[in-house]
Amino acid sequence: MPNSSHDSIVATLAGVEEHFSCIGRFLQASGFKQFHGAIVICIGIASVTAWMMGYAAKARERIVRAIAFASDSENPYDLAYGRYFEGALNWLLREPSPAEAAATQALVLSEEHGFPLVASLAQTVVGWTRARTGNAGKAVFLIRQDIAGIADAGARGGISDLLILLAEAQVLAGLIEDALATLKEALWTNPEEVVFRSNILKCRGELRLQLGRTALAEADFREAIVLAQGMSAKARELRATVSLARLLAKQNQRDEARTILASIFNWFTEGFDTVDLKEAKALLDELSA
């Protein structure tokens, strides 16, 4: 990918934060009530961005704010979208129960009032949660169906990220080769969405590792780390680094594993109750023993 395109995407996360801070002081103005829907989506995106940049507590605060705006609206579409973003954030936080609760609310509202796009988005999250509770085969079907529905509705943005949901469900269903094919599709779907590429590579590395393709897995983890670092996506960098550190430890390279993991872990100032940071801390303690 050309550097100019990469550089423009790298600036995206910081740009979202900059724009969000600029409009923040206007959000309480009475004249903005007519724009509740746009505000909910704006805060929802800002919430996901905060998580990606390593600020889980800030992400949670923002999604609460988004739901508050949506609840104050007279339009059920706003609340449906707000609940979808809440479900998506909990997917990112790896918290299936709250993800399912929020996404199910979004789905019910969407089906009741006729919001097919939001319904399909919410159903992908519901499908992911069901895959984790033992119904992975049906979840794969549902997620695939709803991604197709989203594409049919003309919504292209974020499809590559939703394909990761499908790949995770396929893994839980034991369909490793299918999951690899899905991740390959994710890499070539909307290739300009570099913001999702780090996660795709990290997930592919995990699957390659399961299949004994160690060198390829390590290459994926290292590339995922570099991409995440380039856009200050600290949450993505942490996940890829944990994967690489585990691999290095198995290869008797504990010093490198400990060094790279400590470097990213010590950056964080919040979110220590999240699954990602708990796992990173446990691994770091093990490597330091």
N, C-alpha and C positions, 0 to 999 in steps of 0.2 A: 504494500500500500504506500502511495507517495507520502513523503514527510509532511507536505502542506496539509493534506487531508488529516493525517494523524494529529498534527499540531492543533488543528481546529477542534478536534474531538477532545484532546487533552484539556483544552480550556473550558470544556463544557461544565464540569462539576463546579469549578470555581465561579464560572459565569452564572450558573443557577443560584449559587449562594449570593452573588453580588446583586442579581436582579431581585431576589426574594427580599434582601435587606432593604432595597430601595422602595419596594411597594409596601413593606411592613407597616409603616406609619399610616397608610391610607386604609388599611383593612377594616378599621372600626368606624370609618366615616359612614354616615347614614346613607349617602348617595351610592354607596357600593352595594346596597342590598340587592339591587337588580342584577348584580353580577355574581351572586352567591356561587353559582355553578362553576364559573371560571376560577373563583377564589378557592373553592374546594379542590379542584384539580391542581391548581398552583401549589397549594400547601401540601397536597399529597405527593407531588413530584419533589418538592423541597424536603419532605420527610424521608423519602427513599434516598435522595442525594445525601442528606445528613448521615444516614446509616452507612452509605457507601464510603463516605469520607472518614468514617471511624467514630461517629458521634451517635451512639445508640440512644442515649438518654434524650438528646435533642430531637432525634427522629421520633421517639415516642411522644414527646411533648407536642410536636407539630401535628401528629396524626390526631391527637386529642383535640387540638385546635380546629383541624379540618372537620372533624365530626361535629364539633360545636357549631361551626358555620353552617354545615349541612342541616343540622337539626333545627336551626333558626329559620331555615328556608321553607317556603310553602311548596316547594317543588320536590317530589319524592326522588326525582332523578339525581338531585344533588346528594341526597343521603345514600342512594344506591352506589354512586361513584365513591363517596367517602368511605363507605364500608368496604368496597373493593380495595381501595388503597390500604385500608387497615389490614385486610387479609393479606395483601401482597407484602406489606412490611413485616407481618408476623411470619410469613414464609421465609423472608430474608433472614429474620432472627432465629429461624429454625424452631418455631413454637407452633406445632401443629394444631393444638386445641383452640387457642385464640384465633388462629388463621382460619380454621374451619367455621368457627362461630361468626366471625365478621363476614367472610365470603358467603356463607349461607344466607345471612341477612340481606346482603347485596343481591343474591340470586332470587330470593323471595320477592323483594321489592321490584326487581327487574321483570320477573315473570308476571307479577300482578299488574304492573303498569305498562308493560310492553317496551322494554329497553333491551333489545336483542344483543347489542354490542356489549353492554355492561354484564348481561347475563352470561355471555360466553367467556368474558374475562374472569368473572367470579367463579364460573364452573371449573376453569383450569386449576384454580387454587383449591377448590373443594376436591377435585380429582386427586391432586397431590396429597392431601391429607388422608383421603381414603386409601391411597396406595400404601401409606405408612401404617394403616390399621388392618392390613391383611386382605384388601380387595384390589390388589394391584392390577390384575388382568382387566377388570372393568374400568379401572381408573385410566389405564392406557387408552382404551377405546374412547372414553369421555373426553380426555384432554385432547386427543388427536382430532376428534369431531369438533371441539370448540375452537381449536386453533384454526381449523378450516373455516369455521363460521366467522371468526374475526377477520381472516383474510378476505372472505367473500364480501364482508361489509366495507372493504376498502381501507381497513386500518392496518398499516404496515409497521408502524413504529412499535418496537418492543417484541416483535414476533420471535426474534432470535433468542430473547430471554425466556419467552414462554416455551420454546423448544427444549430448554434445559429442564423445565418442569416435566415435560414428556419423557425426556431421557432418564430423569430420576425415577419416574414411575416404572419405566421399562426395566431399569436395574432391579427394582424391588420385585418385579415380576419374573426376574431371572433371564431377561432378554438382553444380554450384554451386547451382542453384535448389533441388534436393533438399536440399542442406545448409542453405540458408536456411530451408526449411520445417521441417527438424529442429530448428534453433535456435529457431524460433518455438514449436514444441512444447515445447522445453526451458524456455522462459520461462513457459509456462502449466502445466507439470507441476510439482506441488508448489511453488506460488508462495511458500510460507512458507520455502523453502530459499534465503534471500537470499544465503547464503554462496557459492553457485555462480553467482549472477546476474552478477557482475562479469566472470567468464570467458566467459559466454555472450555478453554484450554486446561484449566485446573480439573474440571470434571473428566475430560478426555484422558488426562494423565492418570487419574484414579482407575479408570477402566482399563487402560493399557497395563497398569501395574497388576491388576487382577489377572490379566492374560499372560503375565510373565514378560511383557515388553518393557523391561526396566529402563533401558537407555532412552527409549522414546518417552516414557512417562516422566523421567527426570527432565528431559528437554522441554516438555509441556509445562511442568511446574516452574522451571526457571524463566521461560518466556512469559508465563502468566504473572510472575512477580515483577518482571521488568515493565510490563504493560501497566500493571496496577500502580507501580511507583510513578510512572510517567504522568498519570492523571490524578495522583494523590488519593487513590481509592484504597484507603488503609484497611478497610474491612476485607476487600478482595485480596490485598497483599497478605494479610494475616492468614487467610484460609490457604492460599497457595504455599505460603511459607511453612505452615504446619504440615502440609502434605509432603513437601520436600524434606523437612527436618525428620519426619518419620522414616522416609526412605534412606536418608543419609545415616541415621542411627542404625538401621538394619545393615548398612554397609560398613559399619565400624568407623564412621566418620562423625563421631559424637561431638567433637570440638566445633566443627563447622556447623553442625545442626544446632548446637546450643547458641553459638554466636549469632547466626542469622535470626533465630527465633527470638532471642532476647532483645535484639535490636528493634524489631517491629513491636513486640509485646510491650516494651518499656515506653513506646510512643504514646500508648493509650492513657487517657485520663478519666474515662467513664465507660460504662457498659460492662463492668466486671461481673455482672450477674447473667450475661448472655452465654449461650452455649459455646460460641466460638472462643471467647476469652477464657472460659473455664477449661476447655479442652487444651488451649494453648498453655495455660498456667500448669496444668497437670503434666503435660509433656515436658515443659521447661524444668519443672521440679525433678522429673525422672532423669532428664539429661544432666542435671546438676548434681545428682546424688553420687 
